[in-house]
C-alpha cells in the first residue's frame, strides 16, 4: 500500500481520489458546549486536543451538523478554532462533516423542524451546506457526507437520487464542497447511489470517495449495516464490494464505545465509562461473557506486541487496504496520544489469524 508521511503520521489516499488523509482520524462527536448540549469537550480542552492533533500529523477531522442533540455545536467549536488559528491550520486539515439530520441555530433547542429541514432534497442540501460553512467558519468542506439514507417505509428513497446527487454535483461546481461521501450504507444502497451520481455528474471526477460505517473488532458484521442490529450481512462481501468500487472505508465506532480499550473487564468494570453511564442498552450489548473473553484474548496479543488494546484494535482496522482512515472519538488528550501510536503497530499474519480466532 502506498503511503505518505506527515509529521511522522502515515497518510493514505481516500478511495480512488487524490485526497490524502491521516491513518488516524479525529472524531468530534461529543464536542460542543458541555454546559448546554450534553457534550463532553468544550473550547479550552478541545483547542488543546486540536493543536496536538496537528503536531502529531492527525489531519483528518470529522464532525456532523447534528452532533449533540442537533445543536450544531461540534461544528461551531471547530469554527472558533479555525477563526483563531493561522490559515495554515485550516489548509492542513481534511475537514469532513455530515448532513441529513436537522441542526439548530445557536441556543434554539425548543424550535420544531419543518419536513424540509432534514433529508436529502435539493432545498435541504443547498441550505444546510451553507449553514455548515457558516458554523465551521470556512469557505469549503473537504468531504461532505450524506449522513444516513433517507428511506421510506416501503424501502424506497424519500428523495429521487438524481435530485440528491445533482445538488451535490453543483456544490462541487460552486467550490463549496471538494468531495462526496456517504455513511451508514449497505452495498445495495451504495450501488444505486453510484449509478445515480454517474448519471448527473458533470464529469467522472465527481464520485463517492468514501463510506463511513460502524466497524470494529467486537462487531465485525456491522460494517454491512444490513438486517436487525446491523448483524445480518457478510463482512468480507461488503469489504470486497467497496474495494471493487474504489471507495475508501472509514470505520466509526472503532473502539466499540470504549470496550476495546480494556476499560471493562469481567472483574473490573469502569463505572464512569459510557457503556455503564449511558443506559442499559449499552450494558446489554457490550458487557457479555463473549466480550470479556475477547478482551482477555486481545490483551494477551497486545502485551506481546507492546501496544495497548486500543492500538491493537485500530491497527487491525488499518490492516485492511480498503480502510483509508480510522475515526476515533477523542475526549481526552491522552486518548489522542494513544490512538496516534496505532499507526506504527504492525500485525503479522500469525497475529491476524489469532485475532480471527477470537472475533469471527
N, C-alpha and C positions, 0 to 999 in steps of 0.2 A: 504494500500500500504506500502511495506517495504521500509524504507529509512535509510540512514546513515548520520551522521553529520560530517562535516569537517570545523573547524573554525567557527562554527555556521551556516554554509550553509548546507541545506539538499541536499542529493545526491540520485539519483535513478539509477537503472540498466537500461542500454540501451537495449531495447528489451529483448530477452531471452539469452543475453550474460552474462558474469561475469564482464562486464565493468561498473563501476560506474561513473556517470557524475553529475556535479552540476546542480541543477534545473535551475539556471540562467546561461546561457552561454554568451560568449563574441564574438560578430561578428566584423570582421575587414575589412568590405567591402571597406570603404573609408580611408584605411590606406596605407601609402606608402611614396611617395616623393612629397609633395604638390607643390614644385616649378617646377615639371616636368610632373607628370602624372594625375593631376586633383584630387588627393586625398585631404583629409581634416586633416589627422593626420600624423605627422612625428615622428622621433625618440624621441625627447625630451618629447613631450606630451604623445606619445604612451608608452614609458617606464614607465612614472609615472602611467598611467592607468593600465598597466600590473602588476606593483608592487602592486598596491592597489587591483587588482583583486585577487592576491594570498593571500593578507591579509584577504580578505573577504570570501575566500574559493571558489571563482569562478574559477574552474579549467578546464572547458570545453571551449576551444578556437577554433574558426572556421575561416578558410580563404579559398582561392582558388587561383590556379595558374594564373587565367586571370583577377583578380580584377584590376580595374583602367586601362582601355584601354589596356588590355593584357600585362601590364608592368611587372607582376611578383613581384611588389614591396611590396605588402602586405606580401607575404611570406618572402621577404628579410628583412623587418623590424623585423618580429618575429625572423628570424635567427640571426640578430645582437643582439637582446635582449638575446636570449639563449647563445650566444657566450660570453657575458659579465656578466652573472649571474652564480652562482654555479650550478653544475649539478642537484642539488636537485630541482631547479626550473623546469627544463625540466621533471624530473621524476614525479613531482606532476601533471603536466598538461596533460590532454587528448587532444591531438593535432589532429585536423581534417583539411584536405584540399581536394580540388576537382580538377579533371582533366576531360577533354573532349575538352575544348576550347584551342586555341593556347596561348602560352605565350612567351614573347620576352626575349632575352638576355638584360642585363642592357644597357640602353641608345641606344636602337636599334629600334627606333619607325618607321622607314621607310621600313624595310625589308618586302617583300611579303612572306607569308607562303605557303609551298607546301601542297598538299592534305593529305599527311601523317603526318602533324604536328598538327592534331586535330582528334577527333573522338574516336573510341573505338577499334581500331585494336591492335593486339599484339605489333606491332612495336611501335606505339604511346604510349601505356600504359607503356611498359617497359622503353622506352626512357624518357618519361615525368616524371615518378615517380623518376627516378634518378635525374632529374633536380630539382624536388620539394625538395628532400632531400638536395641537394646542397644549394638551396636558403634558406631553413629553418635551415641549419647548424645542422642537426640532423641525427641520423643513422636509425630512424624508424618513420613512420607515424602511429599514433594510429588508426585513421579512415580515409580510403581513399574512397571518394565518386566518382562515375561516375556522373558527374555534370548534364548533360542533356542527354536525349535519342537521339542517332543518328538515325534518321528516314528518310527513302526515301520518295519521293513524293507519292508513292503508299501505304505508311503506313508500309512498311516492314523495318526490321532493316538493317542498312547500313552494319554492320559487323555481321557475324554469332554470336549469343550469346555464343555459345560454345567457340569460339575463345576469346571473351572478358573475359569470366569468367574463362577460362583456364589460361589466363595470370594473373588474379587477384589471383587465387589459388596459382600460382607459386610465386607471390610476397610475400604471407604469408609464403610459404615454405622457401624462401630466407631470411626471417626476416626483410624485408623492410617495410612491412605493417602488422598490427595486426588484423584489422577488415575491413570488406567491407560494404559500404553503397551506397545509390543512392539518387538522388534528382530530383524534378520536374517529378514525375511519376504518371501515372494512375494506378488503381488497375489491369487492364488487362496487362499492361506492367510489373508490379511487378510480377504477376503470371507467365508470360513467363520467366522472369529472374530467379525467384526462381527455376523453373524446370530446366533451363539450368545449373545453378550452381550445383544443386544436381547431374547432370549427369557427371560433370567433377571434382568435389571436391575430394580431397584426403581423407577426412573424413567428418563426419557430423558436425564437429565444424566450418567448413567453410560455413558461412551463411550470408545473408544480415541482418544486425542487426538494420538498421535504414533507414528511408526515410525522407528527408528534403524537405518539401513542403510549399508553400505560405499558411499561415493560420492566421487569426486574427478575432476579433470580428466584424469588419466592413464588412468583405468579407468572410463569413464562407464557402461557397461552393467552393471557390478557392482551398481548400485543395485537391480536387479531380483532379485538372488540366485538366478537361475534357471540350471540346467544346469551342466555341468562348468566349474569355476573361476569360477562365477557370471557367465559372459560370454555366455550364450545368449539373454538376454531383450532386450526393447525398452525402452530408456531413456525415450523420450517416452511410450510407452504406460503405463509404470509411473507416471511423474510425473502424467500426466493422470488416472489412476485415483485416486491419492492426493488430488489436488485435488478430484475429484468427491466423494470421501468426506469431505472437510473434515478430513483428517488431516495434521498437520504432519510434514514430513520433517526428520529430524535426521541430517545426514551424519556418519558416523565415518570415520576414516582419511582426513581431508580433504587431507592433505599427502603421502599415499602413502608413509608411513614415512620422510619426510624428502626424498624425491625432489623434491617440489615446493617445496623451499626453495632449490634451486640448489646444494646441497652436493655433488652428484655430477655432474660434467661429463666429457665424453669424455676430456679431457686433464688432469683434476684431480679425483680421487675422494677424498672424505673417508674415510679408512680407520678412523676412530673411530666412524663412524655405524652405526646399527642394520642397515642394508642389508648392510654388509660384515661386521659382527661377529656377526650372528645366524644365519649359516649360508648354504649355497649356494642354498637355495630362494629367498631374497630377492634375491640377486645375479642369479640366472637370470630372476626375474620383472621386475626393475626396471632392471638395468644393460644395456640393449639400445640398439642404434643408433636405433631409433624413439624411445625416451625421451630419448636425448641430443639428438636433433634437436628434440624437443618443448621441452626446457628452453632450448635456444638461441632458439627462436622466442618463448617466453614471456618470456625475459629481455629481448628487444627491446621487447616491448609494455610490460613493467614499467618499463623505463627511461624510455620515452616518457610513462608515466603518473606517474612519480615515486614509485613504490612498489617494495616487494620482490616477488620471485616468489611467496613465500608469501602475501603480502597479496593479490596478484592472484588466486591460486588460491581463496582464501577468498571474495573479493569476487565471483568468478564463481559460486560456490555460492549466495551471498546474492542474486544477480540473479534467482534463481528464486523466485517469490512463494510457492510451496509450502514452501520451506525456512524454518523458524522460527528456527533457531539452528544454528551450526556448532560441533561439539565438537572442539576441537583439543587433543591431549595435550601437556602442558607439563612439562618437567623443569628449565627454567632461567627465571629472571626475565626475561631479555631476550627469550625466546620469547613470553612473555605480552605484553610491551610491543609487540612487532612484530605479533602477532595482533590486538591491540586496534585498531590503526590500520586494519585491513582494513575495518572498518565504515564508514569515511569515503571509501573508494575507489569512485568512480562509473564504471561502464562504459557507454560509448555503444554504439549499435547497430553501428557500424563495428568497435569493439573485439570485440564478441560474434561478429561474422562472421569476424574474423581468428582468434579463438580456435577457432571451429568448424573452420576450415580446418586447424588444427594438430591437432585432437583427435578429430574424427569419423571 
